[in-house]
Amino acid sequence: MTLYPLFRALLFRLEPERAHNLTLNLIRIAGIIQPMGAILQAWFEGPKRPVKVFGLNFANPVGLAAGYDKDGLGWRGLACLGFGHIEVGTVTPLPQQGNPKPRLFRLSKERALINRMGFPGRGSEFVMGQIQGKRPPGLVLGVNIGKNKDTALEDAAKDYLRLLRIFAPLADYLTINVSSPNTVGLRRLQARELLDDLLKQLNREKELLVQQQVLKIPILVKIAPDLSDTELDDALDVIQSNQMDGVIATNTTLARDGIQSPMANEAGGLSGEPLLGRSLEMVGKIYQRTGGSLPVIGVGGISNTAGVQKMLDAGAALVQIYTGLIYEGPGLIKRILCDLQ
């Protein structure tokens, strides 16, 4: 574990997206070759801290956020690092290239990233093949879904419904991504009328799946940290009235408060330590406004045990990390689980 700073220094010499793809492929190999996975698990697995949320049993409250393993390539290897759950995606119905490169930037001084990836991926059919088959014992697997860039907002529900039908039999839960800042117009789906129309259709389809297949799949909605209080109230009202099972708070932010890096002016969503305050505030507001009746997964800026504890104290039932893993390394999950109160 103490070797990670050296590995990170070498890795950070590479362009960020290339470095990410390299590490994802390495962890993917570990998930395929059983002895390697067993060694990683022996090194990095922490103590069990079971949590039950939206009807699912989690071995511990620490998960991997969507965006790290977009196409479901490395989740079996990533499971060996001790995560209680892993969320793959964002998955779109059809393959798409995403935004032009470069589209991922390190802000090392702030221990942050800016990305404008734009949902690049191989599409739903490919990811479906990746997540079928044997699953690591005790792992909860979520799939984060979004619309294709070329799908008009008025037709967005068709994309989400298609993905719901594909992944409901395969995933433990689904996340509706309407909050990425990197697909033009997507965040407009968080507005009351558009969100209500989308979630009504998803809830209707979910009930139909239950009737037809005796299948119950929790559906969560991932929201932006940049919502005003009025926008948050509208979103929560719609989420609850349409019987969604939980909220993920939050996605990346368009704000650049306190960022000194020359990369600050790059377009895209900011993640990492500068996001923690905004995400914590959003988690607290959701918990207070719903009286704790709507489970929340807190994500944004978590890089140590203190950040996890603050999220849980604010009302989060679970947490997710992403950028913190890049800066802190694979030993982060075990350290958090060993130090949690």
C-alpha positions in Angstrom: 0.0 0.0 0.0 2.9 2.4 0.8 4.1 1.9 -2.8 1.1 3.7 -4.3 2.6 7.2 -4.2 5.4 6.0 -6.4 3.0 4.2 -8.8 0.9 7.3 -8.8 3.8 9.5 -9.7 4.6 7.3 -12.7 0.9 7.1 -13.7 0.5 10.9 -13.5 3.2 11.3 -16.2 0.6 9.8 -18.6 -2.3 11.8 -20.1 -5.2 11.3 -17.6 -7.6 9.3 -19.8 -4.7 7.0 -21.0 -3.7 6.5 -17.3 -7.2 5.6 -16.4 -7.6 3.1 -19.2 -4.3 1.5 -18.2 -5.2 1.0 -14.6 -8.7 -0.2 -15.5 -7.2 -2.9 -17.8 -4.8 -4.0 -15.1 -7.6 -4.4 -12.5 -9.6 -6.1 -15.2 -6.9 -8.7 -15.6 -6.8 -9.3 -11.9 -10.6 -10.0 -12.0 -10.1 -12.6 -14.7 -7.1 -14.4 -13.2 -8.4 -15.9 -10.0 -5.1 -16.1 -8.1 -4.4 -12.4 -8.7 -7.9 -11.5 -7.5 -7.5 -13.6 -4.4 -4.2 -11.9 -3.6 -5.7 -8.4 -4.0 -8.7 -9.4 -1.8 -6.3 -10.6 0.9 -4.4 -7.3 0.8 -7.3 -4.9 0.5 -10.5 -6.4 2.0 -11.5 -4.6 5.2 -13.9 -5.5 8.0 -17.5 -6.2 7.3 -19.8 -3.3 8.2 -23.2 -4.5 6.9 -25.9 -2.1 5.8 -29.4 -2.8 4.5 -30.8 -0.1 2.2 -33.7 -0.1 -0.3 -34.1 -3.8 0.3 -30.5 -4.8 -0.5 -27.8 -6.1 1.8 -24.5 -4.3 1.5 -21.3 -5.8 3.1 -20.2 -2.3 3.9 -21.3 1.3 3.1 -18.4 2.2 0.7 -19.0 1.9 -3.0 -17.4 2.9 -6.3 -19.2 5.6 -8.2 -20.3 5.5 -11.8 -17.8 6.8 -14.3 -14.8 4.7 -13.3 -15.9 1.6 -15.1 -18.2 2.8 -17.8 -18.4 -0.4 -19.8 -18.3 -2.9 -17.1 -14.8 -4.1 -18.0 -13.1 -4.2 -14.6 -15.8 -4.5 -11.9 -14.9 -8.0 -10.9 -11.3 -6.9 -10.3 -12.4 -3.7 -8.6 -14.6 -5.9 -6.2 -11.3 -7.4 -4.9 -10.5 -3.9 -3.4 -13.2 -4.3 -0.8 -16.1 -2.2 -2.1 -19.5 -3.1 -0.8 -21.1 -2.1 -4.1 -19.9 -1.0 -7.6 -21.9 1.1 -10.0 -20.9 0.7 -13.7 -21.8 3.1 -16.4 -23.1 5.6 -17.4 -24.5 3.2 -20.1 -26.4 4.5 -23.1 -28.6 2.4 -25.4 -26.2 2.7 -28.4 -22.4 3.1 -28.5 -21.1 6.6 -28.7 -17.7 8.3 -28.9 -18.4 11.0 -26.2 -16.9 14.4 -26.5 -13.6 15.2 -28.3 -10.3 14.6 -26.5 -8.7 15.9 -24.3 -11.7 15.6 -22.0 -10.2 14.7 -18.6 -7.9 16.9 -16.6 -6.0 16.6 -13.3 -6.0 19.4 -10.7 -3.4 17.7 -8.5 -3.0 20.7 -6.1 -6.7 20.5 -5.3 -6.8 16.7 -5.5 -9.5 17.0 -8.1 -10.5 16.2 -11.7 -12.4 18.0 -14.4 -14.1 15.8 -16.9 -16.2 16.5 -20.0 -16.4 12.9 -21.2 -20.0 13.0 -22.5 -21.0 9.3 -21.8 -18.4 7.6 -24.1 -19.1 3.9 -24.2 -19.7 0.7 -26.1 -23.5 0.7 -25.5 -26.0 -1.4 -23.6 -25.5 -4.6 -25.6 -21.8 -4.7 -24.8 -22.3 -3.9 -21.1 -25.0 -6.5 -20.8 -22.5 -9.1 -21.9 -19.9 -7.9 -19.4 -22.1 -8.1 -16.3 -23.7 -11.5 -17.0 -22.3 -14.6 -15.3 -20.8 -15.2 -11.9 -20.6 -12.4 -9.4 -18.2 -12.0 -6.5 -19.9 -13.1 -3.3 -21.7 -10.3 -1.4 -21.1 -7.6 -4.0 -24.1 -5.3 -4.9 -23.9 -4.3 -8.6 -25.6 -1.1 -9.8 -25.9 0.2 -13.4 -26.1 3.9 -14.1 -28.1 4.7 -17.2 -28.4 7.8 -19.5 -29.7 8.9 -22.8 -27.7 9.0 -26.0 -26.4 12.4 -27.0 -28.4 12.4 -30.2 -31.7 11.5 -28.5 -33.9 14.6 -28.2 -35.0 15.5 -24.7 -38.6 14.9 -25.6 -37.6 11.3 -26.5 -35.3 10.7 -23.6 -37.8 8.5 -21.8 -37.5 5.9 -24.6 -33.8 5.5 -24.0 -34.2 5.2 -20.2 -37.1 2.7 -20.6 -35.1 0.6 -23.1 -32.2 0.5 -20.6 -34.5 -0.3 -17.7 -35.9 -3.4 -19.6 -32.4 -4.6 -20.5 -30.7 -4.2 -17.0 -33.5 -4.8 -14.6 -32.9 -8.6 -14.7 -29.1 -8.2 -14.5 -28.4 -5.4 -11.9 -29.2 -5.1 -8.2 -30.2 -1.5 -8.7 -30.4 1.1 -11.4 -29.4 4.8 -11.3 -31.1 7.4 -13.5 -28.5 9.9 -14.6 -30.1 13.2 -15.4 -27.4 15.4 -13.8 -24.2 15.0 -15.9 -23.1 18.5 -17.1 -21.3 16.9 -20.1 -24.3 16.0 -22.3 -25.9 19.1 -23.7 -29.4 19.7 -22.2 -29.3 16.6 -20.0 -29.6 18.6 -16.7 -32.9 20.1 -18.0 -34.4 16.6 -17.2 -34.1 17.6 -13.5 -36.8 20.3 -13.9 -40.1 19.4 -12.4 -42.2 18.7 -15.5 -39.6 16.8 -17.5 -38.5 14.8 -14.5 -42.1 14.0 -13.5 -42.8 12.7 -17.0 -39.7 10.6 -17.1 -40.1 9.0 -13.7 -43.8 8.4 -14.2 -43.0 6.3 -17.2 -40.1 4.5 -15.5 -42.3 3.7 -12.4 -45.1 2.4 -14.6 -42.6 0.1 -16.4 -41.1 -1.0 -13.2 -44.5 -2.0 -11.9 -45.2 -3.9 -15.1 -41.9 -5.8 -14.7 -42.9 -6.8 -11.2 -46.2 -8.1 -12.4 -44.7 -10.0 -15.4 -41.5 -11.4 -13.9 -42.0 -11.1 -10.1 -39.0 -8.7 -10.4 -38.4 -5.8 -8.1 -35.5 -3.5 -9.0 -34.7 -0.4 -6.9 -34.4 2.8 -9.0 -32.3 5.7 -7.8 -32.0 9.2 -9.2 -28.6 11.0 -9.4 -28.9 14.7 -8.9 -26.5 17.7 -9.4 -24.9 19.6 -6.6 -25.8 22.9 -8.3 -29.6 22.8 -7.8 -31.2 25.7 -6.0 -33.3 25.0 -3.0 -36.5 25.4 -5.1 -35.1 23.1 -7.8 -34.2 20.5 -5.1 -37.6 20.7 -3.5 -39.2 20.2 -6.9 -37.0 17.2 -7.7 -37.5 15.5 -4.4 -41.3 16.0 -4.6 -41.3 14.3 -8.0 -38.9 11.6 -7.0 -41.0 10.7 -4.0 -44.4 11.0 -5.7 -43.2 8.6 -8.4 -42.0 6.0 -5.8 -38.3 6.1 -6.6 -36.2 4.2 -4.1 -33.4 6.6 -3.4 -31.2 9.5 -4.4 -27.5 9.7 -5.2 -26.1 13.1 -4.2 -24.2 14.3 -6.1 -22.9 14.4 -9.6 -20.0 16.7 -10.5 -20.3 20.5 -10.2 -19.9 23.3 -12.7 -18.7 25.6 -9.9 -15.1 26.5 -9.5 -15.1 28.0 -6.0 -11.5 28.3 -4.6 -9.9 26.5 -7.5 -6.4 28.0 -8.2 -5.3 25.6 -10.9 -4.8 26.9 -14.4 -7.1 24.0 -15.5 -10.0 25.7 -13.7 -11.3 27.2 -16.9 -11.6 23.9 -18.6 -15.3 23.1 -19.4 -16.8 20.1 -17.6 -17.8 18.7 -14.2 -15.4 19.1 -11.2 -15.0 16.2 -8.9 -12.6 15.5 -5.9 -12.0 17.2 -2.6 -13.4 20.7 -3.6 -16.8 19.1 -4.1 -17.1 17.7 -0.6 -18.7 20.7 1.0 -21.4 21.0 -1.7 -22.2 17.3 -1.7 -22.4 17.3 2.1 -24.8 20.2 2.1 -27.0 18.5 -0.5 -27.1 15.2 1.5 -28.1 17.1 4.6 -30.8 19.0 2.8 -32.3 15.9 1.4 -32.3 14.1 4.7 -33.9 17.1 6.4 -36.5 17.6 3.7 -37.6 14.0 3.6 -37.2 13.2 7.3 -34.8 10.4 6.4 -37.5 8.5 4.5 -35.6 8.6 1.2 -32.3 6.8 1.3 -29.3 8.8 0.1 -26.0 7.7 -1.3 -23.5 10.5 -0.6 -20.8 11.0 -3.2 -18.4 13.8 -4.0 -15.0 14.7 -2.6 -14.6 11.7 -0.3 -10.9 10.8 0.1 -10.6 9.6 3.7 -12.5 8.3 6.7 -13.4 11.7 8.0 -15.2 12.5 4.7 -17.2 9.2 4.9 -18.1 9.9 8.5 -19.3 13.4 7.6 -21.5 12.0 4.9 -23.0 9.3 7.2 -23.6 11.9 9.9 -25.3 14.2 7.4 -27.8 11.4 6.7 -26.3 9.3 3.9 -27.0 5.6 4.2 -24.1 4.7 1.8 -21.2 6.5 0.2 -19.3 6.3 -3.1 -15.8 7.3 -4.1 -14.1 7.8 -7.4 -11.6 10.7 -7.6 -10.4 9.8 -4.0 -9.4 6.4 -5.3 -7.2 7.9 -8.0 -5.3 10.1 -5.5 -5.3 7.8 -2.5 -4.9 4.4 -4.2 -6.5 1.0 -3.7 -5.8 0.8 0.1 -8.4 3.6 0.7 -11.4 1.4 1.1 -9.7 -0.8 3.8 -8.4 2.2 5.7 -11.9 3.8 5.7 -13.6 0.6 6.9 -11.0 0.0 9.7 -11.2 3.6 11.0 -15.0 4.1 10.8 -16.7 4.6 14.1 
